[in-house]
Amino acid sequence: DDGATSTGITGSTATPSGPGTATEVQVFFSRGDPDECGAVTGFDRTVVAGVDPIRFAFDEAVKGPASSEVSDGAISFFSAATAGMVRSVTTDGQLVVVDFDDFRDSLGPAGATTSCGSSALLGSLNATAFQFDEIDKVRYELEGSCAEFGEWLQSGCLEIERDDWEAAVAGQLPGKPMEGIL
């Protein structure tokens, strides 16, 4: 087992352990299929006791895939250049707000602002968020601004709801990645 989980979101992939022990979470990366831009695969990470698993998952996601995961076909806009760029992860009820440092210049020229690029980026981030059962809505910000993050992706401020995300994943069609989300 390479620790990878197939695409899609069904409930939580975060596996809590007993008090004072480690927790398993996943980070999600694209496989680079041009017909399924938002399709992602989960890769296991172990969270040590006392560390917030939601924050940890996003910190791991912005590091990009490990070399063994790249060898297994994982690709991401995130890399060592974006490691540490999560400013904060806060929860308010069932909403999680993930605020990033402005990582746009660190993503390279690969095109996260294209339709396919946006779907791949959001696919990775949304799958990372919605693996946690307690999260029903997620908002992304750049330097504290949801509008800035959304304008960068040419969509305005985004608050993505779990039900919409799951419906988009279930209904994903070639050539129409994440229709209804962007």
C-alpha positions as CSV (number, residue, x, y, z in Angstrom):
1,D,0.0,0.0,0.0
2,D,1.5,3.4,-1.1
3,G,-0.8,5.3,1.3
4,A,-2.8,6.8,-1.5
5,T,-6.6,7.0,-1.6
6,S,-8.5,7.3,-4.9
7,T,-10.3,10.5,-5.9
8,G,-13.5,11.8,-4.4
9,I,-14.8,12.7,-1.0
10,T,-16.9,10.4,1.1
11,G,-17.0,11.3,4.8
12,S,-13.8,11.8,6.7
13,T,-10.5,10.3,5.8
14,A,-9.0,11.8,9.0
15,T,-8.6,8.9,11.5
16,P,-8.4,10.0,15.1
17,S,-6.5,7.8,17.5
18,G,-6.8,7.7,21.3
19,P,-5.8,10.6,23.5
20,G,-2.1,11.5,23.4
21,T,-1.5,9.5,20.3
22,A,-1.0,10.3,16.6
23,T,-3.8,11.0,14.1
24,E,-3.8,10.1,10.4
25,V,-4.9,12.7,7.9
26,Q,-4.4,13.1,4.2
27,V,-3.2,15.8,1.8
28,F,-4.5,15.7,-1.7
29,F,-2.7,16.3,-5.0
30,S,-3.6,16.1,-8.7
31,R,-2.5,13.3,-11.0
32,G,-2.3,15.7,-13.9
33,D,-5.1,14.2,-16.0
34,P,-6.1,17.0,-18.4
35,D,-9.6,15.5,-18.7
36,E,-10.2,15.6,-15.0
37,C,-8.5,18.8,-13.8
38,G,-10.0,18.8,-10.3
39,A,-9.5,15.1,-9.6
40,V,-7.2,14.5,-6.7
41,T,-5.6,11.6,-4.8
42,G,-5.0,11.5,-1.1
43,F,-1.7,10.8,0.5
44,D,-1.3,9.9,4.2
45,R,0.3,12.0,6.8
46,T,0.7,11.4,10.5
47,V,-0.1,14.2,12.9
48,V,1.6,13.9,16.3
49,A,-0.4,14.3,19.5
50,G,-1.1,17.9,20.5
51,V,-1.0,19.3,16.9
52,D,-4.2,20.6,15.3
53,P,-4.9,18.1,12.4
54,I,-6.7,20.6,10.2
55,R,-3.8,23.2,10.4
56,F,-1.3,20.3,10.0
57,A,-3.1,19.1,6.8
58,F,-2.9,22.5,5.2
59,D,0.7,23.0,6.2
60,E,1.5,19.7,4.6
61,A,-0.5,20.5,1.5
62,V,1.4,23.7,0.8
63,K,4.7,21.8,1.0
64,G,3.6,19.9,-2.1
65,P,4.0,16.2,-2.7
66,A,7.0,14.2,-1.3
67,S,9.4,12.9,-3.8
68,S,7.9,9.4,-3.4
69,E,4.5,10.8,-4.2
70,V,5.8,12.6,-7.3
71,S,7.3,9.3,-8.4
72,D,3.8,7.9,-7.9
73,G,2.3,10.6,-10.3
74,A,1.3,13.3,-7.8
75,I,1.6,16.9,-9.1
76,S,0.8,20.2,-7.4
77,F,1.3,23.9,-7.8
78,F,2.6,23.7,-4.2
79,S,6.3,22.9,-3.6
80,A,9.2,23.7,-1.2
81,A,8.8,27.3,-2.5
82,T,5.4,27.5,-0.9
83,A,6.1,25.6,2.3
84,G,5.2,27.5,5.4
85,M,2.8,29.9,3.6
86,V,-0.3,29.1,5.7
87,R,-0.8,32.2,7.8
88,S,-3.7,30.8,9.8
89,V,-6.4,28.2,9.9
90,T,-9.4,29.3,12.0
91,T,-12.8,27.6,12.6
92,D,-16.1,29.3,13.3
93,G,-18.6,26.6,13.8
94,Q,-18.6,24.5,10.7
95,L,-16.7,27.1,8.6
96,V,-12.9,26.9,8.3
97,V,-11.0,29.9,7.0
98,V,-7.6,29.2,5.6
99,D,-5.4,32.3,5.1
100,F,-2.3,32.1,3.0
101,D,0.7,34.3,2.6
102,D,0.6,35.6,-1.0
103,F,2.1,32.6,-2.7
104,R,1.2,33.6,-6.3
105,D,4.7,34.4,-7.3
106,S,6.0,31.1,-5.8
107,L,3.6,28.9,-7.9
108,G,5.6,29.4,-11.1
109,P,4.3,30.0,-14.6
110,A,2.2,26.8,-14.6
111,G,-1.1,28.6,-14.7
112,A,-3.2,28.2,-11.5
113,T,-5.5,30.9,-12.9
114,T,-6.5,28.8,-16.0
115,S,-9.8,26.9,-15.7
116,C,-8.0,23.6,-15.3
117,G,-5.3,25.1,-13.0
118,S,-8.0,26.6,-10.7
119,S,-9.8,23.3,-10.6
120,A,-6.6,21.5,-9.7
121,L,-5.7,23.9,-7.0
122,L,-9.1,24.0,-5.5
123,G,-9.5,20.3,-5.8
124,S,-6.4,19.8,-3.7
125,L,-7.4,22.4,-1.1
126,N,-11.1,21.4,-0.9
127,A,-10.4,17.7,-0.5
128,T,-7.9,18.5,2.2
129,A,-10.6,20.6,4.0
130,F,-13.6,18.3,3.6
131,Q,-11.9,15.2,4.8
132,F,-12.8,16.5,8.3
133,D,-16.4,15.8,9.2
134,E,-16.7,18.9,11.3
135,I,-16.1,21.2,8.2
136,D,-19.1,22.0,6.1
137,K,-17.8,25.2,4.5
138,V,-14.4,26.6,3.6
139,R,-13.1,30.0,2.7
140,Y,-9.6,30.8,1.3
141,E,-7.8,34.1,1.8
142,L,-4.6,35.7,0.6
143,E,-3.1,38.0,3.2
144,G,-6.5,38.1,5.0
145,S,-8.5,38.9,1.9
146,C,-11.1,36.4,0.5
147,A,-11.7,38.8,-2.3
148,E,-8.0,38.8,-3.3
149,F,-7.9,35.0,-3.4
150,G,-11.1,34.9,-5.4
151,E,-10.1,37.6,-7.8
152,W,-6.8,35.8,-8.4
153,L,-8.9,32.8,-9.6
154,Q,-11.2,35.1,-11.5
155,S,-14.3,34.2,-9.4
156,G,-14.6,36.7,-6.5
157,C,-14.7,35.6,-2.9
158,L,-15.4,31.9,-2.6
159,E,-17.0,30.2,0.3
160,I,-17.3,26.6,-0.8
161,E,-19.9,24.4,0.9
162,R,-19.4,20.7,1.4
163,D,-22.6,19.7,-0.4
164,D,-21.7,21.8,-3.5
165,W,-18.2,20.3,-3.5
166,E,-19.4,16.7,-3.2
167,A,-22.0,17.3,-6.0
168,A,-19.3,18.8,-8.2
169,V,-16.9,15.9,-7.6
170,A,-19.7,13.3,-8.2
171,G,-20.8,15.1,-11.4
172,Q,-17.4,16.0,-12.8
173,L,-17.3,15.7,-16.6
174,P,-14.4,15.9,-18.9
175,G,-13.9,19.4,-20.2
176,K,-16.1,20.9,-17.4
177,P,-13.9,20.6,-14.3
178,M,-15.6,21.6,-11.1
179,E,-18.6,23.1,-12.9
180,G,-20.7,24.9,-10.3
181,I,-17.8,25.6,-8.0
182,L,-16.0,28.2,-10.0
